[in-house]
């Protein structure tokens, strides 16, 4: 991926994309504002969520070991994955051990983060997304562009065309004469997915939360596909980031209030699925939990950056961000777009690549994201912190900036040299350009003229008039 400014340039020029994003984000954020306003204690819930997450992260190792003990005691098996390659290998081996060549999936950002679908495909295993928006993205050979609504960049007519053209090659084809009414599109997806639910022997999921005291995993969703994937298969594999653990059921209660209102603007999400290990007469007979690090430990070691690990993936920050609204999610080059992606991705992947080094700058620092975050992540603070890190690592533009700051510091420390420079600037003012010279200044200079240098330096005027 190129840097964010380069990737965003094409998106900003796509009027259809911008219209789709504007309509969707404004609708969601207006509904969210009304849902949040119903709770008099929203500020207290927000602070409670922040404190729970911070307290858990400070003792993350203890809670993860407690979780492992509880999952194992309930009949599950826990696997630890240091990075994406290890997680993909573990999951692939588990699927191959069942003898199956296809799996059904609950929407999972962790599996998208590690590229699990592509890895399974390379190993001859078909992974079918069952969330409606993820299905649209998969059928369209597309990429998610939003945390909550991965196909937010598509309108109804585009979705209808994807279903008509691609459903047949993935399974049950779209009904004849399929229109673009939401009910028709939903029914086409339901019929297409139902045969996969009833046939699949292996399910793969993520989790919104993991309760350490009982080893319980929790998935919240709105369509019921999660319930099907979590109960019908004989084997269930859950890939979950290590930061998703909460110590107790009482802690979970806070997030089951704040997450639905911040994400879908609902008082309560339609489906909350919870499972603890295995049972002889209900649900999967084999359960595997893959605990994923993949850069999270590095983020945890950063005293300022670690607050990104509080994120509960509600997407509220995306829906209020003026940058995301215009650029869309693909420009971020990651499964995590928007403001949270701008601070989480560079910490998980590092800032060596062009795209990752540019993400902390993909913001106006307006602070709207912080205002709506249900766990009070100070995203602008982390953005500035990461910008400092990127600048410290060098790069052509940052080396030039550092040199300019160093020269300015020397000049300001030597008053006589500064006075001479001011007199020289005044004497040559007729020769000064109107636009800032040099490479990399075109965007700034396109809409700004350099200020005129006065005919006389201020210090000379002061000596002459106030001596």
C-alpha positions as CSV (number, residue, x, y, z in Angstrom):
1,X,0.0,0.0,0.0
2,X,1.2,3.6,-0.7
3,X,1.1,6.2,2.0
4,X,-2.3,7.4,3.3
5,X,-2.3,10.7,1.4
6,X,-1.6,8.9,-1.9
7,X,-4.2,6.2,-1.2
8,X,-6.8,8.7,0.0
9,X,-6.5,11.0,-3.1
10,X,-8.4,8.6,-5.4
11,X,-11.1,8.0,-2.8
12,X,-11.7,11.7,-2.2
13,X,-12.3,12.1,-5.9
14,X,-14.9,9.3,-6.0
15,X,-18.3,11.1,-5.6
16,X,-20.3,7.9,-5.3
17,X,-18.1,6.6,-2.5
18,X,-18.2,9.9,-0.6
19,X,-22.0,10.0,-0.9
20,X,-22.3,6.4,0.4
21,X,-20.0,7.2,3.3
22,X,-21.6,10.5,4.2
23,X,-25.1,9.0,4.3
24,X,-24.1,6.0,6.3
25,X,-21.9,7.7,8.9
26,X,-24.3,10.5,9.5
27,X,-27.2,8.1,10.0
28,X,-25.3,5.9,12.4
29,X,-23.9,8.7,14.5
30,X,-27.2,10.6,14.8
31,X,-28.9,7.4,16.0
32,X,-26.0,6.7,18.4
33,X,-26.3,10.2,19.9
34,X,-30.0,9.6,20.7
35,X,-29.3,6.2,22.2
36,X,-26.5,7.5,24.4
37,X,-28.6,10.5,25.6
38,X,-31.1,8.1,27.1
39,X,-28.7,7.1,29.9
40,X,-28.1,9.7,32.6
41,X,-25.1,7.8,33.8
42,X,-23.3,7.5,30.4
43,X,-20.3,9.4,31.6
44,X,-20.0,7.1,34.6
45,X,-20.3,4.0,32.4
46,X,-17.6,5.4,30.1
47,X,-15.2,6.0,33.0
48,X,-16.0,2.6,34.4
49,X,-15.1,0.9,31.1
50,X,-11.9,2.9,30.9
51,X,-10.9,1.9,34.4
52,X,-11.7,-1.8,33.9
53,X,-9.7,-2.0,30.7
54,X,-6.7,-0.1,32.3
55,X,-6.7,-2.3,35.4
56,X,-6.9,-5.4,33.3
57,X,-4.1,-4.4,31.0
58,X,-1.8,-3.7,34.0
59,X,-2.2,-7.3,35.1
60,X,-2.9,-8.9,31.7
61,X,-0.6,-11.9,32.2
62,X,-2.4,-12.9,35.4
63,X,-5.8,-12.7,33.8
64,X,-4.7,-14.6,30.7
65,X,-3.4,-17.5,32.8
66,X,-6.6,-17.5,34.8
67,X,-8.6,-17.6,31.5
68,X,-6.5,-20.5,30.2
69,X,-7.1,-22.5,33.4
70,X,-10.9,-21.9,33.2
71,X,-11.1,-22.8,29.5
72,X,-9.1,-26.0,30.0
73,X,-11.2,-27.0,33.0
74,X,-14.4,-26.5,30.9
75,X,-13.1,-28.9,28.2
76,X,-11.5,-26.5,25.8
77,X,-8.0,-26.2,24.5
78,X,-5.9,-23.0,24.6
79,X,-3.2,-22.2,22.0
80,X,-0.9,-19.2,22.2
81,X,0.1,-17.5,19.0
82,X,2.9,-14.9,19.0
83,X,2.2,-13.6,15.5
84,X,0.0,-14.1,12.4
85,X,2.1,-16.9,10.9
86,X,1.8,-19.0,14.1
87,X,-1.9,-18.3,14.4
88,X,-2.6,-19.3,10.8
89,X,-0.6,-22.5,11.2
90,X,-2.4,-23.4,14.4
91,X,-5.9,-22.9,12.9
92,X,-5.0,-24.6,9.6
93,X,-3.7,-27.7,11.5
94,X,-6.8,-27.8,13.6
95,X,-9.1,-27.7,10.5
96,X,-7.0,-30.3,8.7
97,X,-7.2,-32.6,11.7
98,X,-11.0,-32.8,11.2
99,X,-10.6,-33.8,7.6
100,X,-12.9,-31.0,6.5
101,X,-12.2,-28.7,3.6
102,X,-14.6,-25.8,4.4
103,X,-15.4,-23.7,7.4
104,X,-18.1,-21.1,8.3
105,X,-17.0,-17.9,9.9
106,X,-18.4,-15.4,12.3
107,X,-17.2,-11.9,11.6
108,X,-13.8,-11.6,13.1
109,X,-11.4,-8.7,12.8
110,X,-8.6,-10.8,14.4
111,X,-8.8,-13.3,11.6
112,X,-8.8,-10.5,9.0
113,X,-5.8,-9.0,10.7
114,X,-3.8,-12.2,10.2
115,X,-5.1,-13.0,6.7
116,X,-6.6,-16.3,7.8
117,X,-9.0,-16.7,4.9
118,X,-6.2,-16.3,2.3
119,X,-4.0,-18.7,4.2
120,X,-6.7,-21.3,4.4
121,X,-7.4,-20.9,0.7
122,X,-3.8,-21.6,-0.1
123,X,-4.1,-24.8,2.0
124,X,-7.2,-26.0,0.1
125,X,-9.7,-24.9,2.7
126,X,-12.7,-22.7,1.8
127,X,-13.7,-20.1,4.5
128,X,-17.2,-18.7,4.1
129,X,-18.1,-15.4,5.7
130,X,-21.6,-15.4,7.1
131,X,-22.1,-11.8,8.3
132,X,-24.1,-10.0,5.7
133,X,-21.6,-7.2,5.1
134,X,-18.7,-9.6,5.2
135,X,-20.5,-11.8,2.7
136,X,-20.9,-8.8,0.4
137,X,-17.2,-8.0,0.6
138,X,-16.2,-11.6,0.1
139,X,-18.4,-12.1,-3.0
140,X,-17.3,-8.9,-4.5
141,X,-13.6,-9.8,-4.0
142,X,-13.4,-6.5,-2.0
143,X,-11.9,-5.4,1.3
144,X,-13.7,-4.2,4.4
145,X,-13.8,-0.5,4.8
146,X,-15.5,-0.1,8.2
147,X,-15.3,-1.9,11.6
148,X,-19.0,-2.3,12.1
149,X,-20.3,-2.2,8.5
150,X,-17.5,-3.6,6.3
151,X,-19.5,-2.9,3.1
152,X,-20.4,0.7,4.1
153,X,-18.8,1.9,0.8
154,X,-21.4,-0.1,-1.2
155,X,-24.9,1.1,-2.0
156,X,-28.0,-1.2,-2.5
157,X,-27.7,-1.3,-6.3
158,X,-24.0,-2.3,-6.1
159,X,-24.8,-5.1,-3.6
160,X,-27.6,-6.4,-5.9
161,X,-25.2,-6.6,-8.8
162,X,-22.6,-8.4,-6.7
163,X,-25.2,-11.0,-5.5
164,X,-26.5,-11.5,-9.1
165,X,-23.0,-12.0,-10.5
166,X,-21.1,-13.9,-7.8
167,X,-23.5,-15.9,-5.5
168,X,-23.8,-18.8,-8.0
169,X,-20.0,-19.4,-8.0
170,X,-20.0,-19.6,-4.2
171,X,-23.0,-21.8,-3.6
172,X,-26.8,-21.1,-4.0
173,X,-27.3,-18.4,-6.7
174,X,-29.3,-15.3,-6.2
175,X,-33.1,-15.5,-6.9
176,X,-34.2,-14.6,-10.4
177,X,-35.1,-11.0,-10.8
178,X,-33.4,-10.0,-7.5
179,X,-34.1,-6.3,-6.7
180,X,-32.2,-3.9,-4.5
181,X,-34.8,-3.6,-1.7
182,X,-33.1,-4.4,1.7
183,X,-35.6,-7.2,2.4
184,X,-34.9,-8.9,-0.9
185,X,-31.1,-8.7,-0.4
186,X,-31.3,-10.0,3.1
187,X,-33.5,-13.0,2.0
188,X,-31.1,-13.8,-0.8
189,X,-28.2,-13.9,1.7
190,X,-30.2,-16.0,4.1
191,X,-31.0,-18.6,1.5
192,X,-27.5,-18.7,0.3
193,X,-26.0,-19.1,3.8
194,X,-28.5,-21.5,5.2
195,X,-27.1,-24.5,3.3
196,X,-23.6,-23.6,4.5
197,X,-24.7,-23.5,8.1
198,X,-26.3,-26.9,7.9
199,X,-23.4,-28.5,6.1
200,X,-20.3,-27.1,7.8
201,X,-18.6,-29.2,10.5
202,X,-16.1,-26.5,11.5
203,X,-16.8,-23.0,12.7
204,X,-14.3,-20.1,13.2
205,X,-15.0,-17.1,15.3
206,X,-13.5,-14.2,17.1
207,X,-14.9,-12.8,20.4
208,X,-15.9,-9.4,21.7
209,X,-14.9,-10.4,25.2
210,X,-13.4,-13.3,27.2
211,X,-14.4,-13.7,30.9
212,X,-11.3,-14.9,32.9
213,X,-13.1,-16.2,35.9
214,X,-15.2,-18.8,34.0
215,X,-13.4,-19.1,30.6
216,X,-16.5,-17.8,28.9
217,X,-16.3,-16.2,25.4
218,X,-18.9,-13.6,24.2
219,X,-19.9,-12.6,20.7
220,X,-22.5,-9.8,20.2
221,X,-24.1,-9.5,16.8
222,X,-27.3,-8.4,15.1
223,X,-28.1,-11.1,12.5
224,X,-28.1,-14.5,14.1
225,X,-25.4,-15.8,11.8
226,X,-23.1,-15.9,14.8
227,X,-25.5,-18.1,16.8
228,X,-25.6,-20.6,13.9
229,X,-21.8,-20.7,13.5
230,X,-21.2,-21.1,17.2
231,X,-23.7,-23.9,17.8
232,X,-24.1,-26.1,14.7
233,X,-20.5,-27.1,13.8
234,X,-18.8,-30.0,15.6
235,X,-15.6,-28.1,16.0
236,X,-15.3,-24.4,17.0
237,X,-12.0,-22.5,16.8
238,X,-11.9,-18.9,18.2
239,X,-9.1,-16.6,17.4
240,X,-9.0,-13.7,19.9
241,X,-6.6,-10.9,20.7
242,X,-5.2,-11.1,24.2
243,X,-6.5,-7.7,25.1
244,X,-10.2,-8.9,24.8
245,X,-10.1,-10.5,28.3
246,X,-12.1,-9.0,31.2
247,X,-11.6,-10.4,34.8
248,X,-15.2,-11.0,35.9
249,X,-18.8,-11.2,34.8
250,X,-19.5,-7.9,36.7
251,X,-16.9,-6.2,34.4
252,X,-18.7,-7.6,31.3
253,X,-21.9,-5.9,32.4
254,X,-20.5,-2.5,31.8
255,X,-19.5,-3.2,28.2
256,X,-22.8,-4.9,27.3
257,X,-24.4,-1.5,28.0
258,X,-21.9,0.7,26.2
259,X,-21.0,-1.4,23.1
260,X,-24.5,-1.7,21.6
261,X,-25.3,2.0,22.0
262,X,-22.0,3.1,20.6
263,X,-21.9,0.7,17.6
264,X,-25.4,0.0,16.3
265,X,-27.2,2.6,18.4
266,X,-29.3,-0.1,20.0
267,X,-30.2,-0.4,23.7
268,X,-29.3,-4.0,23.5
269,X,-27.9,-6.1,20.7
270,X,-30.3,-8.7,19.2
271,X,-27.9,-11.7,19.8
272,X,-25.5,-12.2,22.7
273,X,-23.9,-15.6,22.4
274,X,-21.8,-17.0,25.3
275,X,-20.0,-20.3,25.5
276,X,-17.8,-22.0,28.0
277,X,-15.8,-25.0,26.9
278,X,-17.8,-27.9,25.6
279,X,-20.8,-29.9,26.6
280,X,-21.8,-33.5,25.7
281,X,-25.4,-32.7,24.6
282,X,-25.2,-29.2,23.1
283,X,-23.0,-27.2,20.7
284,X,-19.5,-28.2,19.4
285,X,-17.9,-31.2,20.8
286,X,-14.4,-29.7,20.4
287,X,-13.4,-26.1,21.3
288,X,-10.1,-24.4,20.6
289,X,-9.1,-20.9,21.7
290,X,-6.2,-19.3,19.9
291,X,-4.9,-16.3,21.9
292,X,-3.3,-13.9,19.5
293,X,-0.5,-11.4,20.4
294,X,0.7,-10.2,17.0
295,X,2.2,-6.9,18.2
296,X,-0.1,-6.4,21.2
297,X,2.6,-6.9,23.8
298,X,4.7,-4.2,22.1
299,X,1.7,-1.8,22.3
300,X,1.2,-2.8,25.9
301,X,4.8,-1.7,26.7
302,X,4.1,1.8,25.5
303,X,2.7,3.9,28.4
304,X,0.8,6.2,26.1
305,X,0.1,4.0,23.1
306,X,-1.3,1.1,25.2
307,X,-4.7,2.8,25.7
308,X,-5.5,1.7,22.1
309,X,-5.8,-1.8,23.5
310,X,-8.9,-0.6,25.4
311,X,-10.8,-0.5,22.1
312,X,-14.0,-2.6,22.1
313,X,-14.4,-2.2,18.3
314,X,-17.6,-0.1,18.4
315,X,-16.6,2.1,15.4
316,X,-18.0,5.3,16.9
317,X,-14.8,7.1,16.2
318,X,-15.1,6.3,12.4
319,X,-18.6,7.7,12.2
320,X,-17.6,11.2,13.5
321,X,-14.2,11.5,11.8
322,X,-14.1,14.1,9.0
323,X,-11.1,12.3,7.5
324,X,-12.6,8.9,7.4
325,X,-15.9,10.2,6.0
326,X,-14.2,11.5,3.0
327,X,-11.4,9.0,2.4
328,X,-13.2,5.7,3.4
329,X,-11.5,2.7,5.0
330,X,-9.5,1.3,2.2
331,X,-7.0,4.2,2.3
332,X,-5.8,3.1,5.7
333,X,-4.3,-0.1,4.3
334,X,-5.5,-2.2,7.3
335,X,-8.4,-4.1,8.6
336,X,-8.6,-1.3,11.3
337,X,-9.5,1.9,9.5
338,X,-10.4,5.4,10.9
339,X,-9.0,7.0,14.0
340,X,-8.6,3.8,15.9
341,X,-6.8,2.2,13.0
342,X,-4.5,5.2,12.8
343,X,-3.2,4.5,16.3
344,X,-3.6,0.7,16.5
345,X,-2.1,-0.4,13.2
346,X,1.3,1.4,13.5
347,X,1.7,-0.2,17.0
348,X,0.8,-3.7,15.8
349,X,2.8,-3.6,12.6
350,X,5.4,-1.0,13.3
351,X,6.1,2.1,11.3
352,X,8.7,0.8,8.8
353,X,6.4,0.9,5.8
354,X,5.2,4.0,4.0
355,X,1.5,3.4,4.8
356,X,2.1,2.7,8.5
357,X,4.4,5.7,9.0
358,X,1.7,7.9,7.4
359,X,-1.3,6.7,9.5
360,X,-0.6,8.9,12.6
361,X,-0.9,11.9,10.3
362,X,-4.3,10.8,8.9
363,X,-6.1,13.1,11.3
364,X,-7.1,16.7,11.8
365,X,-6.7,16.2,15.6
366,X,-10.2,17.7,16.1
367,X,-10.8,15.3,19.0
368,X,-14.3,14.2,17.9
369,X,-13.1,10.6,18.2
370,X,-12.2,11.0,21.8
371,X,-15.5,12.6,22.7
372,X,-17.5,9.6,21.5
373,X,-15.2,6.7,22.5
374,X,-17.0,4.6,25.1
375,X,-13.7,3.7,26.8
376,X,-12.2,7.2,26.6
377,X,-9.2,6.4,24.4
378,X,-7.5,9.8,23.9
379,X,-6.8,9.2,20.2
380,X,-5.4,12.6,19.5
381,X,-2.8,12.2,22.3
382,X,-1.7,8.8,20.9
383,X,-1.6,10.3,17.4
384,X,0.8,13.0,18.5
385,X,2.8,10.5,20.4
386,X,3.2,8.2,17.3
387,X,4.0,11.2,15.1
388,X,6.9,11.9,17.5
389,X,8.0,8.3,17.1
390,X,7.8,8.4,13.3
391,X,9.8,11.7,13.2
392,X,12.4,10.2,15.5
393,X,12.9,7.3,13.1
394,X,14.0,9.6,10.3
395,X,12.9,9.7,6.7
396,X,13.6,12.3,4.1
397,X,11.0,14.8,5.1
398,X,11.7,14.4,8.8
399,X,15.5,14.8,8.3
400,X,14.9,18.1,6.5
401,X,12.5,19.2,9.2
402,X,15.0,18.3,11.9
403,X,17.7,20.2,10.1
404,X,15.5,23.3,9.8
405,X,14.6,23.2,13.5
406,X,18.3,22.9,14.4
407,X,19.2,25.9,12.2
408,X,16.4,27.9,13.7
409,X,17.4,27.0,17.2
410,X,21.0,28.2,16.6
411,X,19.8,31.4,15.0
412,X,17.4,32.2,17.9
413,X,20.3,31.6,20.4
414,X,22.5,34.2,18.6
415,X,20.7,37.6,18.6
416,X,23.3,39.4,16.4
417,X,23.0,36.7,13.8
418,X,19.2,36.9,13.9
419,X,19.3,40.7,13.6
420,X,21.6,40.4,10.5
421,X,19.3,37.8,9.0
422,X,16.2,40.0,9.5
423,X,18.0,43.0,7.9
424,X,19.0,40.8,4.9
425,X,15.4,39.6,4.5
426,X,14.1,43.1,4.5
427,X,16.7,44.3,2.0
428,X,15.9,41.5,-0.4
429,X,12.1,41.5,0.0
430,X,11.4,42.3,-3.6
431,X,13.0,39.1,-4.6
432,X,11.1,36.8,-2.3
433,X,8.8,34.1,-3.9
434,X,5.1,34.1,-3.2
435,X,5.0,30.3,-2.6
436,X,7.2,28.2,-0.4
437,X,10.1,26.7,-2.4
438,X,11.4,23.2,-2.2
439,X,10.1,19.6,-2.7
440,X,7.2,18.4,-0.6
441,X,5.6,21.8,-0.1
442,X,3.1,21.8,-3.0
443,X,0.1,20.8,-0.9
444,X,0.8,23.5,1.7
445,X,1.6,26.2,-0.8
446,X,-1.2,25.5,-3.2
447,X,-3.7,27.5,-1.0
448,X,-1.3,29.7,0.9
449,X,0.9,32.7,0.0
450,X,4.0,33.4,2.1
451,X,3.5,36.5,4.2
452,X,5.2,39.7,3.0
453,X,8.4,40.7,4.8
454,X,8.2,44.2,6.3
455,X,10.5,46.9,4.9
456,X,12.1,47.3,8.3
457,X,12.8,44.7,11.0
458,X,10.8,45.2,14.2
459,X,13.9,45.5,16.4
460,X,15.3,48.3,14.2
461,X,11.9,50.1,14.4
462,X,11.8,49.7,18.2
463,X,15.3,51.1,18.6
464,X,14.4,54.1,16.4
465,X,11.1,54.9,18.0
466,X,11.4,53.7,21.6
467,X,15.1,54.2,22.4
